[in-house]
Amino acid sequence: MEIQQTPKNALSHSTVKSIINAPIEKVNIADWLFNLPDAEYQKCSPAHIAAGFTRTLDGEPMSINVETIGSALIIQHYVATEYRADYCRMLSISDSITANGRSKVQVLWELKATRIDDNTCEYTNEIHATATPEFFEFIKLHNISLAQAAYDRQVASDAHNQEETPLFAKSIEKKALTGEYGI
C-alpha cells in the first residue's frame, strides 16, 4: 500500500509538539487512538467531521477520519503499521474531494510520546502527505502545478496541525490520568 516518498512527490510535512502533563507510563497513544469517540475527535478541531475505528480484512487496526484540510474534504483510512503505547504509525491512501473533483493522497500520520520527566511527556503529531499517481493525473487535468499544490497543502496542513495537536495532547492527558476522554 505504501507509496515511496521522494522529493518529486512530497506534498507536505508538518510536525507539531505539545506537552502532556502525565507520566509516560500512564500514556497509551494506541489505546487512546483506537478507542477515540467520534465526539472527542470532533472537539479537537472545528475541521474534524467524524472518526471511527475498524479493522482491515487482515485484522490490522484502522482509524477512519473525516475532516477538512484547507478547502478539501479528506476521508482518511489510516491503517496502523506500527502501534504501541508511546508510538503509532498510521498510513492512509486518503480520498481528497475539492471543488475540482476527487483524487487520492497518501498520508503518513505519526503520533509519539517522549518522556520529559517523571510527570511530563511531549506529544509529537507528525503528518506527511505524498502525491499518488491519481493525484498527478488530477493536477495535470486541472492545470495545477505540483509546486502550487504542495504549497497549498503545506499551508493548510500546518494550520490544521497547529490547531489539533494541543487538543489531542489534552485528550491523551485526560485519558492517561482518569481513564476517560474529555477536553
C-alpha positions in Angstrom: 0.0 0.0 0.0 2.8 2.4 0.7 4.0 4.8 -2.0 7.6 5.7 -1.8 8.0 9.4 -0.8 10.6 11.2 -2.8 11.2 14.9 -3.3 9.2 14.7 -6.6 6.0 13.5 -5.0 6.1 15.1 -1.5 3.2 17.5 -0.8 3.6 18.5 2.8 5.3 17.7 6.1 4.1 19.1 9.3 5.3 18.4 12.9 3.8 20.0 16.0 4.6 19.2 19.6 2.7 19.8 22.8 3.1 18.9 26.5 1.2 16.1 28.2 1.1 16.6 31.9 1.1 12.9 32.7 3.8 10.3 33.3 4.9 8.4 30.2 4.0 5.1 32.0 0.3 6.2 32.0 0.2 7.4 28.4 -1.1 4.9 25.8 -1.4 6.5 22.4 -2.6 3.3 20.7 -5.4 2.7 23.2 -6.4 6.4 23.0 -6.5 6.4 19.2 -8.2 3.0 18.7 -10.9 3.9 21.2 -11.3 7.6 20.4 -15.0 8.5 20.5 -16.3 10.4 17.5 -17.4 13.4 19.7 -13.9 13.6 21.3 -12.3 13.7 17.8 -14.7 16.5 16.8 -13.7 18.5 19.9 -10.1 18.5 18.8 -10.7 20.7 15.8 -13.6 22.5 14.1 -12.4 20.9 10.9 -13.0 17.4 12.3 -16.2 15.9 11.0 -16.2 12.2 12.1 -14.0 9.4 13.3 -14.4 5.7 13.8 -12.4 2.6 14.3 -12.5 -0.7 12.4 -10.1 -3.3 11.2 -8.7 -4.2 7.8 -9.6 -7.6 6.2 -6.2 -8.8 7.6 -7.2 -7.7 11.1 -5.0 -4.7 11.3 -6.3 -1.7 13.4 -7.8 1.1 11.2 -8.9 4.6 12.1 -11.3 6.3 9.7 -11.1 10.1 10.0 -13.2 12.6 8.0 -12.0 16.2 8.1 -11.4 19.3 6.1 -7.8 20.4 5.3 -7.9 23.8 3.7 -10.7 23.6 1.2 -10.5 19.8 0.7 -12.7 17.3 2.3 -10.4 14.4 3.3 -11.5 10.9 4.1 -8.6 9.0 5.7 -8.4 5.2 6.0 -5.5 5.0 8.5 -4.1 1.5 8.8 -1.8 1.0 11.8 1.6 -0.3 10.5 3.2 0.1 14.0 1.5 0.7 17.3 2.4 0.7 20.9 1.8 2.9 24.0 4.3 5.6 23.0 4.1 5.5 19.2 1.6 4.9 16.4 2.5 4.9 12.7 -0.7 5.2 10.6 -0.8 5.1 6.8 -3.7 6.1 4.6 -4.5 6.3 0.9 -6.9 9.2 1.5 -9.7 10.5 -0.6 -9.4 14.2 -1.3 -12.5 16.0 -2.5 -12.3 19.6 -3.7 -14.4 21.9 -5.9 -12.4 20.5 -8.9 -13.3 16.8 -8.1 -11.9 13.8 -6.3 -8.3 12.4 -6.0 -6.1 10.4 -3.7 -3.3 11.4 -1.5 -1.1 9.2 0.7 -0.9 10.4 4.3 1.5 9.1 6.9 0.5 10.1 10.4 2.9 9.5 13.3 1.8 10.1 16.9 4.6 9.9 19.5 5.0 10.4 23.3 8.5 11.1 24.7 9.4 11.2 28.4 10.5 14.6 29.7 10.5 13.9 33.4 8.6 11.8 35.9 5.3 13.7 35.4 5.5 15.1 31.9 6.0 13.9 28.3 6.0 15.6 24.9 3.4 14.6 22.3 4.5 14.9 18.7 1.9 14.9 15.9 3.7 14.5 12.5 1.9 14.4 9.2 3.5 13.7 5.7 1.3 14.0 2.6 2.5 12.4 -0.7 1.1 12.6 -4.2 -0.2 9.4 -5.6 -0.4 8.6 -9.4 -4.1 9.6 -9.3 -3.1 13.0 -7.7 -0.6 13.6 -10.5 -3.3 12.9 -13.1 -5.7 15.2 -11.2 -3.4 18.2 -11.1 -2.4 17.7 -14.7 -6.1 17.6 -15.8 -6.8 20.8 -13.8 -3.6 22.6 -14.9 -2.2 22.9 -11.4 1.5 22.7 -10.8 2.9 20.3 -8.3 4.6 23.3 -6.6 1.3 25.1 -6.2 -0.5 22.0 -4.9 2.4 21.3 -2.5 2.4 25.0 -1.3 -1.4 25.0 -0.7 -1.3 21.6 1.1 1.7 22.7 3.3 -0.1 25.9 4.4 -3.3 24.0 5.1 -1.7 21.1 6.8 0.4 23.3 9.1 -2.6 25.4 10.2 -4.6 22.2 10.9 -1.8 20.5 12.8 -1.2 23.6 14.9 -4.9 23.6 15.9 -5.4 19.9 16.6 -2.1 18.9 18.3 -2.6 20.7 21.6 -6.1 19.4 21.9 -5.0 15.8 21.1 -2.4 16.2 23.8 -5.0 17.3 26.3 -7.3 14.4 25.4 -4.4 11.9 25.7 -3.5 13.5 29.1 -7.0 13.2 30.5 -7.3 9.6 29.3 -3.9 8.8 30.9 -4.8 10.4 34.2 -8.5 9.4 34.6 -9.2 6.7 32.1 -11.8 8.9 30.5 -12.0 11.0 27.4 -12.8 14.7 27.5 -11.0 18.0 26.9 
